[in-house]
Amino acid sequence: MDTLSLIKQQVEENAVILYMKGTPNQPQCGFSSRTVQSLMECGQKFAYVNILDNQDIRQELPKFGHWPTFPQLWVNAELIGGCDIVTEMHAKGELKPLIDEALSDSQ
């Protein structure tokens, strides 16, 4: 399977997936750390891909999503955005309902 097909499969099979540097327990950059914190405060499990361990995904995901930076949050196969957007949505109370609805629809 080529990398773009793998990314497409990942975003379609996971209602909420975060492409990040590191892991939720050990983020490897401040942007990933802040994004994970916002997601964790929503109280739901989410899938993630450590792009530092997946160089092909790191190279191809910006082309797939037309978004140049990491982290990238995808919900229901739609790119939500990066750290600034996710943390702003969380601060406004918009993130939790989005995550809750996506995960309830996928069960």
C-alpha positions as CSV (number, residue, x, y, z in Angstrom):
1,M,0.0,0.0,0.0
2,D,1.4,3.4,-0.9
3,T,1.6,6.1,1.7
4,L,-1.2,8.2,0.5
5,S,-3.5,5.2,0.5
6,L,-2.4,4.4,4.0
7,I,-3.2,7.9,5.2
8,K,-6.6,7.8,3.5
9,Q,-7.3,4.5,5.2
10,Q,-6.2,5.9,8.6
11,V,-8.4,9.0,8.5
12,E,-11.4,7.0,7.2
13,E,-11.0,4.2,9.8
14,N,-10.5,6.5,12.8
15,A,-13.2,8.9,13.8
16,V,-10.5,11.0,15.6
17,I,-6.9,10.8,14.6
18,L,-4.0,13.1,15.5
19,Y,-0.8,13.2,13.5
20,M,1.8,14.5,15.9
21,K,5.4,14.6,16.9
22,G,5.8,12.0,19.6
23,T,3.0,10.2,21.5
24,P,0.2,11.5,23.7
25,N,2.2,10.4,26.8
26,Q,5.5,11.9,25.4
27,P,4.9,14.7,22.9
28,Q,8.1,15.8,21.2
29,C,7.2,19.4,20.5
30,G,5.2,22.1,22.3
31,F,2.5,22.3,19.6
32,S,1.8,18.6,19.8
33,S,1.8,18.8,23.6
34,R,-0.8,21.6,23.6
35,T,-2.9,19.8,21.1
36,V,-2.8,16.5,23.0
37,Q,-3.7,18.4,26.2
38,S,-6.8,19.9,24.5
39,L,-7.9,16.5,23.2
40,M,-7.3,14.7,26.5
41,E,-9.4,17.3,28.3
42,C,-12.3,16.2,26.1
43,G,-12.2,12.9,27.9
44,Q,-12.3,10.6,24.8
45,K,-9.8,8.2,23.4
46,F,-8.3,9.1,20.0
47,A,-6.0,7.5,17.5
48,Y,-2.6,9.0,16.8
49,V,0.4,8.6,14.5
50,N,3.9,9.6,15.6
51,I,5.2,11.2,12.4
52,L,8.8,11.1,13.8
53,D,8.6,7.2,13.5
54,N,6.8,7.4,10.1
55,Q,8.9,9.5,7.8
56,D,6.8,8.6,4.7
57,I,3.6,9.8,6.4
58,R,5.5,12.9,7.6
59,Q,6.4,13.7,4.0
60,E,3.1,12.9,2.3
61,L,0.5,14.1,4.8
62,P,1.0,17.8,4.0
63,K,0.2,17.0,0.4
64,F,-2.9,14.9,1.3
65,G,-4.4,17.4,3.6
66,H,-3.0,20.6,2.0
67,W,-1.8,21.6,5.4
68,P,2.0,22.1,5.8
69,T,2.5,21.7,9.5
70,F,2.1,19.3,12.4
71,P,0.2,18.4,14.5
72,Q,-2.8,17.7,12.3
73,L,-6.2,16.7,13.8
74,W,-8.6,14.8,11.6
75,V,-12.2,14.2,12.7
76,N,-14.5,12.1,10.5
77,A,-12.0,12.1,7.7
78,E,-11.9,15.9,7.7
79,L,-8.9,18.0,8.6
80,I,-9.8,20.2,11.6
81,G,-6.4,21.9,11.8
82,G,-3.3,22.3,13.8
83,C,-2.4,23.4,17.3
84,D,-3.8,27.0,17.2
85,I,-7.2,25.9,15.8
86,V,-7.6,22.9,18.1
87,T,-6.6,24.9,21.2
88,E,-8.9,27.8,20.2
89,M,-11.8,25.4,19.6
90,H,-11.1,23.8,23.0
91,A,-11.1,27.2,24.7
92,K,-14.4,28.2,23.1
93,G,-16.0,24.9,24.1
94,E,-16.3,23.7,20.5
95,L,-13.9,20.8,20.5
96,K,-15.5,18.5,23.0
97,P,-18.9,18.4,21.3
98,L,-17.2,17.7,17.9
99,I,-15.1,14.9,19.4
100,D,-18.1,13.4,21.3
101,E,-20.3,13.4,18.3
102,A,-17.7,11.9,16.0
103,L,-17.0,9.1,18.4
104,S,-20.6,8.4,19.2
105,D,-21.3,8.2,15.4
106,S,-18.5,5.7,14.9
107,Q,-19.7,3.2,17.5
